[in-house]
Amino acid sequence: MLDTLITSKTRLKLLIKFFVSASNQSHLRGLADEFQESTNAIRKELNQLSEAGYLEKTTAKNKILYRANTKHSLFEPLQKLIHTYLGIDDIVDNILHQAGDIQEVSLIGDYAEGIDSGKIDVLILGENLNQAYLLLLADKVGKKLQKSIILHTSEIPGKHRIILYSVK
């Protein structure tokens, strides 16, 4: 759906990466490795998004770090669009209301890497989790989004994750 509006796959990956969570930041080479694309393709999109004001740049240890510009007037609408595109809003809202004592909800796997593979891995940490409800919810939201939702309820070492909700 969003990929028909934003035809550059690299730009879409970058928007997902930076707008799924305002705390995400990265540098050119890291993004090129993560997306397995050329640094030139990434640089071109980063420059365009920065010039338009959607991304801000900072320098740390001889690297230019990029992150979403949370002060941009379109930050919240863009973040909402990305969350809707990924189905995050439905998942998080429903999980928090009825799934138990939730400590954290995170994206892991492809979506945490900014890749829309059709499979959404969600890590849910907490106590007294209602497993039956979570599986039912995953199936329901998956059908609605036409994506496969895989739930994880224990830490997965070494997996990059984007925290969507945390009580910490």
ABEGO torsion letter per residue (X at the ends): XAAAABABAAAAAAAAAAAABAABBBBAAAAAAAAGBBAAAAAAAAAAAAAAGABBBBBBGGBBBBBBBAABAAAAAAAAAAAAAAGAAAAAAAAAAAAEBBABBBBBEAAAAGBBAGBBBBBBBEBGBBAAAAAAAAAAAAAAAGBBBBBBABBBBGBBBBBABBAX
